[in-house]
Amino acid sequence: MADRCDDPLFGEVPERVLLSNAPLVRVLGQVKFPRIAKIAEESYIANFQEAIRGEYPHFQRDTIQGVDIVITGNEVRPHQLTTTIWRFFDARRVIRVSLAPDAITLETASYVSRNDFLSRFEFILSKLVETIHPALVQRVGFRYVDRLQDPNDLAALSDLIHAELLNVLQSGLVQHIDISMTEITGTTKEGKIIARYGLAPPKFSHDPEMAPPVRVKSWVLDVDSFSTDCAGQAFDTQVLCAELDKVAARAYAFFRWGVTEKFLERFGAK
């Protein structure tokens, strides 16, 4: 079995170990680009929808409300923002494509492999290039969310997770701790990484969109790896898929640094 990565931020990425029963909640990949205002218009994105409709037949419009802060001289005023996001789902509604004025996102709750995911993303990006024609790239990112919720796994956390990610939970107090969540941001060889991990109480989530709450106590590892090195480069499908593969590999390196061989065995290492 491949070795643990000693330096998860800059070190060599371990060989991938496929898990037949990985505790993944959601996997997400995203490419950001300079804002294209016309994406908010349904007529403008119609050709994109038609190009992917065979794979992603379900279609809906979501409207997201937000607040921007506008500073004019000495005056600070909140400005309400409304963003249109177009959602496209596969037939089973487990894979979702989201098109916003400044980003294209692919996410799934039924992850097969990185190769399968990147193949799907390559298809989506190629159709975006053909129909919407984004000119430049701003950022690429890849995010994995794992969750342990079986009481037997929680009781064995110190066997499944390395001490660096357990903090007070390694002391044997896990059954008495209600919540212990940590967030770190670090620099990596490819760009940046944000990791959120820890014990969550029932019906709680640090990010309900990525990890919907469950009715039981759980331990979560959420790793978001991204790069801005390609910012300003031409929007090229092959280049973007290569960048996505790199940041996904870095997220995987952090995951492998955090889990033990017993974790890999427990979840069906092949």
C-alpha positions in Angstrom: 0.0 0.0 0.0 1.3 3.5 -0.8 3.0 5.5 1.9 1.5 8.4 3.8 2.6 11.8 2.5 4.9 13.4 5.1 4.5 16.9 3.7 0.9 17.3 2.5 1.4 20.9 1.2 4.5 20.6 -0.9 5.5 17.0 -0.9 5.1 14.2 -3.4 1.5 13.1 -3.8 1.0 9.4 -2.8 -0.1 6.9 -5.2 -3.9 6.8 -5.3 -5.6 4.0 -3.3 -9.2 3.2 -4.5 -11.7 2.8 -1.8 -14.8 0.7 -2.5 -16.8 2.2 0.3 -15.3 5.7 0.6 -17.1 7.9 3.2 -17.4 10.8 0.7 -20.3 13.1 1.1 -19.6 15.3 -1.9 -16.9 16.1 -4.5 -16.7 19.5 -6.3 -14.6 21.0 -9.0 -14.8 24.6 -10.1 -13.4 26.9 -12.7 -13.8 30.7 -12.2 -13.6 33.2 -15.0 -14.2 37.0 -15.4 -17.8 37.8 -15.0 -20.1 37.5 -18.0 -23.2 39.4 -17.2 -25.3 37.9 -20.0 -25.1 34.5 -18.4 -28.1 35.7 -16.3 -30.3 35.6 -19.4 -31.9 32.3 -20.2 -31.7 32.9 -23.9 -27.9 33.4 -23.7 -27.2 30.1 -22.1 -29.8 28.1 -24.2 -27.1 26.7 -26.5 -25.1 25.5 -23.6 -28.1 23.7 -22.1 -28.8 22.1 -25.4 -25.2 20.9 -25.8 -25.2 19.1 -22.4 -28.9 18.1 -22.3 -28.2 14.5 -23.3 -26.1 14.0 -20.2 -27.8 16.5 -17.9 -31.5 16.6 -18.8 -32.9 18.3 -15.7 -32.7 22.1 -15.7 -33.7 24.8 -13.2 -32.9 28.4 -12.3 -31.8 29.4 -8.8 -31.7 32.9 -7.5 -29.1 33.7 -4.8 -29.4 36.8 -2.6 -26.4 38.5 -1.2 -25.1 41.8 0.1 -22.2 43.8 -1.2 -20.7 46.8 0.7 -20.3 50.0 -1.4 -18.0 52.7 0.0 -18.5 56.2 -1.5 -16.3 58.8 0.1 -17.1 58.6 3.9 -20.4 56.8 3.3 -20.7 53.0 3.6 -23.8 51.5 2.1 -25.0 47.9 1.8 -26.1 46.9 -1.7 -28.3 43.9 -2.3 -27.1 41.5 -5.0 -29.2 39.0 -6.9 -27.2 36.3 -8.7 -28.8 33.8 -11.2 -27.3 30.3 -11.2 -28.4 27.8 -13.8 -28.5 24.2 -12.5 -28.2 21.1 -14.7 -28.7 17.6 -13.3 -28.1 14.1 -14.6 -31.1 11.7 -14.9 -30.7 10.5 -11.3 -30.1 14.0 -9.9 -26.8 13.0 -8.2 -24.5 15.0 -10.5 -25.0 18.7 -10.7 -23.6 21.3 -13.1 -23.9 24.9 -11.9 -23.3 27.9 -14.3 -23.0 31.3 -12.7 -21.9 34.6 -14.3 -18.4 34.0 -13.1 -17.9 30.2 -12.6 -18.7 26.7 -13.8 -19.0 24.0 -11.2 -19.4 20.2 -11.3 -20.3 18.4 -8.1 -21.5 14.9 -7.2 -22.7 12.9 -4.2 -21.9 9.7 -6.1 -18.2 9.9 -6.8 -16.6 7.1 -8.9 -13.0 8.2 -9.4 -11.0 11.3 -10.3 -10.6 10.1 -13.9 -14.4 9.7 -14.3 -15.0 13.2 -12.7 -12.4 14.9 -14.8 -13.8 13.3 -17.9 -17.2 14.7 -17.1 -15.7 18.1 -16.4 -13.8 18.1 -19.7 -17.0 17.5 -21.5 -18.7 20.4 -19.6 -15.8 22.8 -20.2 -15.6 22.0 -23.9 -19.3 22.8 -24.3 -18.9 26.0 -22.4 -16.1 27.0 -24.7 -18.2 26.2 -27.8 -21.3 28.1 -26.6 -20.4 30.8 -24.0 -16.8 31.5 -25.0 -15.2 32.6 -21.7 -11.9 34.2 -22.6 -9.8 34.0 -19.5 -9.4 31.9 -16.3 -9.3 33.3 -12.8 -9.0 30.2 -10.6 -9.5 26.4 -10.5 -10.4 24.4 -7.4 -11.2 20.9 -6.2 -13.0 20.0 -3.0 -13.6 16.7 -1.2 -15.9 16.2 1.9 -15.6 13.0 3.9 -17.8 12.1 6.9 -17.6 9.3 9.5 -20.9 8.8 11.3 -21.0 5.1 12.3 -20.7 5.0 16.1 -18.0 2.3 15.8 -15.9 4.5 13.6 -16.3 7.4 16.0 -15.2 5.2 18.9 -12.1 4.2 16.9 -11.1 7.7 15.6 -7.6 7.4 17.1 -7.1 4.3 15.0 -8.5 5.8 11.8 -7.3 9.4 11.9 -3.7 10.6 12.6 -3.2 12.6 15.8 -2.5 15.9 13.9 -6.2 16.1 13.0 -7.7 14.9 16.2 -6.6 17.5 18.7 -8.5 17.0 22.0 -10.4 14.0 20.5 -7.3 11.8 20.7 -7.5 12.0 24.5 -10.3 9.5 24.7 -12.9 12.2 25.4 -14.7 11.9 22.1 -17.9 10.5 23.7 -18.1 13.6 25.9 -17.2 16.3 23.3 -20.2 17.9 21.6 -18.4 19.9 18.9 -14.7 20.4 17.9 -14.2 22.0 14.5 -10.9 23.4 13.2 -10.2 25.4 10.0 -6.8 26.0 8.6 -5.6 27.8 5.5 -2.2 27.1 4.0 0.0 27.6 1.0 0.7 24.6 -1.2 2.9 23.8 -4.2 -0.1 24.5 -6.5 -1.7 27.4 -4.6 -3.7 27.3 -1.4 -5.6 24.8 0.7 -8.4 25.2 3.2 -9.2 22.3 5.4 -12.0 22.1 7.9 -12.2 19.1 10.1 -13.6 17.9 13.5 -16.5 16.5 15.4 -20.0 17.8 14.7 -23.1 17.3 16.8 -26.4 15.9 15.3 -28.2 18.3 12.9 -25.1 20.5 12.5 -23.1 21.3 9.5 -20.2 23.7 8.9 -21.5 24.0 5.3 -25.0 22.7 4.7 -24.7 23.0 0.9 -21.6 20.7 0.8 -22.4 18.5 3.8 -26.1 18.4 4.6 -26.7 17.8 8.3 -27.3 14.3 9.6 -29.2 13.2 12.6 -26.2 11.7 14.4 -22.8 12.9 15.7 -20.2 12.8 13.0 -16.5 13.5 12.2 -15.9 15.5 9.0 -12.9 16.2 6.8 -13.5 18.9 4.2 -10.5 19.7 2.0 -10.6 22.6 -0.6 -7.5 22.9 -2.8 -7.2 25.7 -5.4 -4.8 27.5 -7.6 -4.7 31.0 -9.1 -1.5 30.4 -11.0 -3.5 30.2 -14.2 -5.2 33.5 -13.6 -5.2 35.6 -16.8 -4.5 32.6 -19.1 -6.7 31.6 -22.0 -9.7 29.5 -21.2 -8.4 26.2 -22.6 -10.1 22.9 -21.8 -7.1 20.7 -21.8 -5.0 23.1 -19.7 -7.8 23.5 -17.2 -8.3 19.8 -16.8 -4.6 19.4 -16.1 -4.8 22.1 -13.4 -7.8 20.5 -11.9 -6.0 17.2 -11.7 -3.1 19.0 -9.9 -5.2 20.6 -7.2 -7.3 17.5 -6.8 -4.0 15.5 -6.2 -3.0 18.1 -3.5 -6.3 17.7 -1.8 -5.8 13.9 -1.9 -2.3 14.3 -0.4 -3.8 16.1 2.6 -6.4 13.5 2.9 -3.8 10.7 2.9 -1.7 12.6 5.4 -4.7 12.8 7.8 -5.9 9.1 7.6 -4.2 5.9 8.7 -3.8 2.6 6.9 -6.6 1.3 9.1 -8.9 3.9 7.6 -8.0 2.8 4.1 -8.6 -0.9 5.1 -11.9 0.0 6.8 -13.3 1.7 3.7 -12.2 -1.0 1.2 -8.7 -0.2 0.0 -8.1 -2.1 -3.3 
